[in-house]
């Protein structure tokens, strides 16, 4: 007996190939995610390579030996160099403006040039206004030692700035005969419009002519007579003018150069 298979059974035995998903061939990535930022990472510094020393020739070795041999000589020569000359070297007497006990420095006003100098203090008891010897003979110096240099008026303490005009006034009063003869009795017109008396602070043209008239031909005999006759303080006014010339080296004409040094 032959059994005939139906079409359904026959079809079921047919092998149908399965569908294959065609995916692109993607190569695996080498990317590795970095760690989140945790602050600045210290970058190691590159160690510099030591410079390679070049072989020295004979001339270089000779120069180095000469430098080593002359090093001691140059040091001795520097120590034996003479000090530079300063305008303070010519001063003989000065008036103390300030004596700083902390720094052991005395600021003094030279009598011949009206220059402020700084000196090493040798006596803490030296008073302001005192007349001291600052000449070249070190054996006569009892208040100051070596010269430290020029003193700048804008760097003076408040007390020294206030004492400067007073000390200058005392210097003028102690040498009143010199200033009477060299200035007050011979002062004349500087030009057609200005008299020498107008160089003094507070003296105008009218006051200057009045002082000339009072002076007359005989002149003044003392500061006291001058002050009483002209109703002024001549020493104070002249001191202010000299201090103004110390403050401004370009101020012209300069009475400090015309009237100083004081004649014996």
C-alpha positions as CSV (number, residue, x, y, z in Angstrom):
1,X,0.0,0.0,0.0
2,X,1.5,3.3,-1.1
3,X,0.9,6.3,1.0
4,X,1.1,9.4,-0.9
5,X,2.4,12.5,1.0
6,X,0.4,15.5,0.8
7,X,2.0,18.8,-0.4
8,X,2.1,20.2,3.1
9,X,4.3,17.4,4.4
10,X,6.5,17.6,1.4
11,X,7.0,21.3,1.9
12,X,7.8,20.9,5.5
13,X,10.8,18.8,4.8
14,X,12.4,21.5,2.6
15,X,15.2,23.2,4.4
16,X,14.9,27.0,4.1
17,X,18.2,28.9,4.9
18,X,18.0,31.2,7.9
19,X,18.4,34.9,7.5
20,X,21.7,36.1,8.6
21,X,21.9,39.7,9.9
22,X,24.5,41.4,8.0
23,X,26.3,43.7,10.3
24,X,29.3,45.9,9.3
25,X,32.6,44.7,10.3
26,X,33.6,47.3,13.0
27,X,36.9,47.0,14.5
28,X,37.1,47.3,18.2
29,X,38.1,50.8,19.5
30,X,41.1,51.4,21.6
31,X,39.5,54.4,23.3
32,X,39.7,54.2,27.1
33,X,37.7,56.8,29.0
34,X,39.9,59.1,31.1
35,X,39.4,59.6,34.8
36,X,37.6,62.7,35.9
37,X,39.7,65.8,36.8
38,X,41.1,65.6,40.3
39,X,43.2,68.8,40.3
40,X,46.4,69.9,38.6
41,X,48.8,67.1,38.1
42,X,52.4,68.0,38.9
43,X,54.5,67.8,35.8
44,X,57.9,66.5,36.5
45,X,60.6,69.0,35.7
46,X,63.2,68.1,33.3
47,X,66.6,67.9,35.0
48,X,69.0,70.0,33.1
49,X,72.0,68.2,31.8
50,X,75.3,69.4,33.3
51,X,77.2,71.4,30.8
52,X,80.0,69.6,29.3
53,X,83.2,71.4,30.2
54,X,85.4,72.1,27.2
55,X,89.0,71.4,27.6
56,X,90.9,74.5,28.5
57,X,93.9,75.6,26.6
58,X,97.1,77.0,28.1
59,X,96.1,80.6,27.6
60,X,92.8,80.2,29.6
61,X,94.6,78.4,32.4
62,X,97.2,81.2,32.5
63,X,94.5,83.9,32.8
64,X,92.8,82.1,35.6
65,X,96.0,81.8,37.5
66,X,96.6,85.5,37.0
67,X,93.2,86.4,38.4
68,X,93.7,84.3,41.5
69,X,97.1,85.8,42.1
70,X,95.9,89.4,41.6
71,X,92.7,89.0,43.7
72,X,94.5,89.7,46.9
73,X,96.3,92.7,45.4
74,X,93.1,94.3,44.2
75,X,91.5,94.0,47.6
76,X,94.5,95.8,49.2
77,X,94.4,98.4,46.5
78,X,90.7,99.1,47.2
79,X,91.3,99.5,50.9
80,X,94.2,101.9,50.2
81,X,92.3,104.2,47.8
82,X,91.9,107.7,49.0
83,X,88.5,109.1,49.8
84,X,86.8,111.3,47.3
85,X,86.9,115.0,48.0
86,X,83.7,116.6,49.1
87,X,82.7,120.2,49.6
88,X,82.7,119.5,53.3
89,X,86.4,118.9,53.4
90,X,87.0,122.7,53.4
91,X,84.8,123.3,56.4
92,X,86.4,124.1,59.7
93,X,83.6,125.1,62.0
94,X,79.9,124.1,61.9
95,X,76.8,124.5,63.9
96,X,74.9,121.3,65.2
97,X,71.4,121.0,63.7
98,X,70.7,117.5,65.0
99,X,72.4,114.8,67.1
100,X,70.6,111.5,66.6
101,X,71.6,109.2,69.5
102,X,70.0,106.1,67.7
103,X,72.1,106.4,64.6
104,X,75.1,108.2,66.2
105,X,75.0,110.8,63.4
106,X,75.3,114.5,63.8
107,X,73.9,116.9,61.1
108,X,75.8,120.2,61.2
109,X,75.6,123.4,59.1
110,X,79.0,124.6,57.8
111,X,79.8,128.2,58.5
112,X,81.8,128.9,55.4
113,X,79.4,127.6,52.7
114,X,76.1,127.0,54.5
115,X,76.1,123.3,53.6
116,X,74.5,120.6,55.6
117,X,76.9,117.7,56.4
118,X,76.5,114.3,58.2
119,X,79.2,113.3,60.6
120,X,79.8,110.4,62.9
121,X,79.0,111.4,66.4
122,X,81.7,111.0,69.1
123,X,79.8,112.7,71.9
124,X,76.1,112.0,72.6
125,X,75.9,115.2,74.8
126,X,76.6,117.5,71.9
127,X,73.7,120.0,71.9
128,X,71.8,121.6,69.0
129,X,73.3,124.9,68.1
130,X,76.7,124.1,69.5
131,X,79.7,125.3,67.5
132,X,82.0,122.3,66.8
133,X,85.3,121.8,65.0
134,X,85.0,119.7,61.8
135,X,88.4,120.6,60.2
136,X,90.9,118.2,58.7
137,X,92.9,117.9,62.0
138,X,91.3,114.9,63.5
139,X,93.1,115.4,66.8
140,X,91.0,118.6,67.4
141,X,87.7,116.9,66.8
142,X,85.9,116.2,70.0
143,X,82.3,116.0,68.9
144,X,82.5,114.4,65.4
145,X,84.5,111.7,63.6
146,X,84.6,111.0,60.0
147,X,82.5,112.7,57.3
148,X,79.6,110.5,56.2
149,X,78.4,112.8,53.4
150,X,76.1,115.6,52.5
151,X,72.7,115.8,54.3
152,X,69.6,116.5,52.3
153,X,67.3,119.1,53.8
154,X,64.2,117.3,52.7
155,X,65.2,114.3,54.8
156,X,65.7,116.2,58.0
157,X,63.5,115.5,61.0
158,X,60.8,118.0,61.9
159,X,62.8,119.2,64.9
160,X,65.9,119.7,62.8
161,X,63.9,121.6,60.1
162,X,62.5,123.9,62.8
163,X,65.9,124.4,64.4
164,X,67.8,125.2,61.1
165,X,66.5,128.9,60.8
166,X,67.1,129.5,64.6
167,X,70.6,128.2,64.5
168,X,71.3,130.3,61.4
169,X,69.9,133.3,63.1
170,X,72.2,132.8,66.1
171,X,75.2,132.5,63.8
172,X,74.3,135.9,62.2
173,X,73.8,137.6,65.5
174,X,77.2,136.3,66.8
175,X,78.9,137.7,63.7
176,X,76.7,140.8,63.4
177,X,79.7,143.2,62.7
178,X,80.5,141.2,59.6
179,X,77.0,141.1,58.2
180,X,76.5,144.8,59.0
181,X,79.6,145.8,57.1
182,X,79.3,143.3,54.2
183,X,75.5,143.6,53.5
184,X,73.3,146.0,55.4
185,X,75.7,149.0,55.1
186,X,76.6,148.5,51.4
187,X,73.5,146.9,49.9
188,X,72.5,148.7,46.7
189,X,70.2,148.3,43.8
190,X,70.5,145.0,41.8
191,X,68.7,146.5,38.8
192,X,66.5,149.5,38.0
193,X,63.5,147.7,39.6
194,X,65.0,145.7,42.5
195,X,67.1,146.6,45.5
196,X,69.3,144.1,47.4
197,X,67.1,144.6,50.5
198,X,64.2,143.1,48.6
199,X,66.0,139.7,48.7
200,X,65.0,139.5,52.4
201,X,61.5,138.0,53.0
202,X,58.8,140.5,53.6
203,X,60.8,143.5,52.3
204,X,59.2,145.3,49.4
205,X,60.3,148.2,47.3
206,X,58.9,150.8,49.6
207,X,60.4,149.3,52.7
208,X,63.8,148.9,51.0
209,X,63.8,152.6,50.0
210,X,62.9,153.5,53.6
211,X,65.8,151.4,55.0
212,X,68.2,153.1,52.6
213,X,67.0,156.5,53.7
214,X,67.4,155.7,57.4
215,X,70.8,154.2,56.8
216,X,72.1,157.5,55.3
217,X,75.8,158.0,54.8
218,X,76.9,156.9,58.3
219,X,75.3,153.4,58.1
220,X,74.1,151.1,60.8
221,X,76.3,150.4,63.8
222,X,74.6,147.2,65.1
223,X,71.7,144.9,64.5
224,X,69.9,146.4,67.5
225,X,70.1,149.9,66.0
226,X,69.0,148.6,62.6
227,X,66.0,146.7,64.1
228,X,64.9,149.6,66.2
229,X,65.2,152.2,63.4
230,X,63.6,150.1,60.6
231,X,61.2,148.1,62.8
232,X,62.4,144.7,61.6
233,X,64.4,141.7,62.8
234,X,67.3,141.8,60.4
235,X,69.0,138.6,61.6
236,X,65.8,136.6,61.3
237,X,65.1,137.9,57.8
238,X,68.6,137.2,56.6
239,X,68.5,133.8,58.2
240,X,65.3,132.9,56.3
241,X,67.0,134.0,53.1
242,X,70.0,131.8,53.7
243,X,67.8,128.8,54.5
244,X,65.9,129.4,51.3
245,X,69.1,129.2,49.4
246,X,69.9,125.9,51.1
247,X,66.6,124.6,50.1
248,X,66.9,125.8,46.5
249,X,70.4,125.6,45.0
250,X,69.1,127.4,41.9
251,X,68.0,130.5,43.8
252,X,69.8,133.6,42.5
253,X,71.5,135.8,43.5
254,X,73.0,133.8,46.4
255,X,73.8,135.9,49.4
256,X,75.5,132.9,51.0
257,X,78.2,133.1,48.3
258,X,78.5,136.8,48.5
259,X,78.6,137.2,52.3
260,X,80.5,134.0,53.3
261,X,82.9,133.1,54.7
262,X,82.9,135.3,57.7
263,X,86.0,137.5,57.9
264,X,88.0,137.3,61.1
